[in-house]
Amino acid sequence: MGAIADAVQACQKRIEVACAEAGRPSDCVRLLAVSKTFSAAAVREAHAAGLTAFGESYLQEAQDKQDALSDLSLEWHFIGPLQGNKSRPVAERFAWVHALEREKIARRLSEQRPANLPPLNVCVQVNVGNEPEKHGVPLERALDLARLVASLPGLCLRGFMTIPEASPQIARTRFARLRALLEQARAEGLPVDTLSMGMSADLELAILEGATLVRIGSALFGARPLPEK
């Protein structure tokens, strides 16, 4: 096997072990391969190793990969901040959006989702720690945005996403707060089933706190390429 195939096996084993420690079935956690900045060839290799869901943050790069890999059956997730002038191609070409944080963008995505496609799966991004350098709605406003998403015909509310601090102790607290938010949304009757949280360094902590989807990049593909000067 190649390096990526080996890494896929290793990540899947980490997920299985973490699920066992959390007393959860291993099939309740999905692996989203974060392929941003990596080549279409790397995505093809990961797909050959059994992965089908891939996360991108940069629209033009993502579109180039989608075109190059159109012969494969892949599920594309947009996981980066989304500007209003770029919402249409995301609505037209992606299955999921993980970083919704604005009502205006939610309405645009709903209006721009093609009628021949199923509703766009959406996670509301929550800035659980109110960190000024990070995207996401504050915890206290997340349910309001989730209610709006659930009301829009072109969208399918799935749950919540967060990117916590690097500290393991703080990260686990943030994950627990997002889980509590999901439980509150369910108690209201909102149709949520997804906690998009946990990355290469902290997927075990996220799974212990209820993650259903972990976003894994470097543990699959290696260090990200440095930007060109």
C-alpha positions, 0 to 999 in steps of 0.5 A: 500500500501507499503512504496515504492508504496506510494513513487511512488505515491508521486513522480508521483504527484511531476512530475505532479505538476512540469509539470503543473507549467512548462506548460507541459503535465505530460506524457512528463516526464518519471520517472527512478527509480534508484535502484542501491544498493537496492535489487531485492525485492525493484525493484519488489515492485516498478514494482508492483506499476507501474514502469518499468524503472530502473537505475543501476550503478554497473554492477555485482549488475545489472546483479544479479538483472536482473537474479533474475527479469527475469520474469518481463518485465523491461527496464534497464538503465546503468547510471554509468561510464562505463569502456571499459572492462565492455562494452560488458555486458552493450551492451548485457543486457541494453536498455539505457546508460546515461553516455557516455563520451568517443568515444572509449566506444561509438565504443565498445558499437556499435560493441558489441550490438547484431544484434537481439536487437534494437540499444542501446539508448544513452545519452551523459553525459555532465559536464556542470560546468567543475567540476573536480570531476565529469564525463562527457564531457565538454559542448563545446565537447558534440556535437562532441561526439553526432555526433559520436554516431548518426553515429554508427549503434549499437547506437541510440542517444537520448540526453544528461545527466547531474548531476549538483551542489547541489545549486538550483540556480546553478543547474537551470542554468546548466539545462538551458544550457543542454536544450540549447545544446539539441536545438542546436543539434536539429537545426543541425538535430541530432535525440535527444529527451531526457534530462536526468536530475533532481533527488530526490532533484531537479526534479522540477527545472529540469522539469521547464528547460525541463527535459524529464527523471528524475532519482529518487532513495532516494525519492522512496527507502529511504536512500541508504544502507551503504557499508559493512566494 
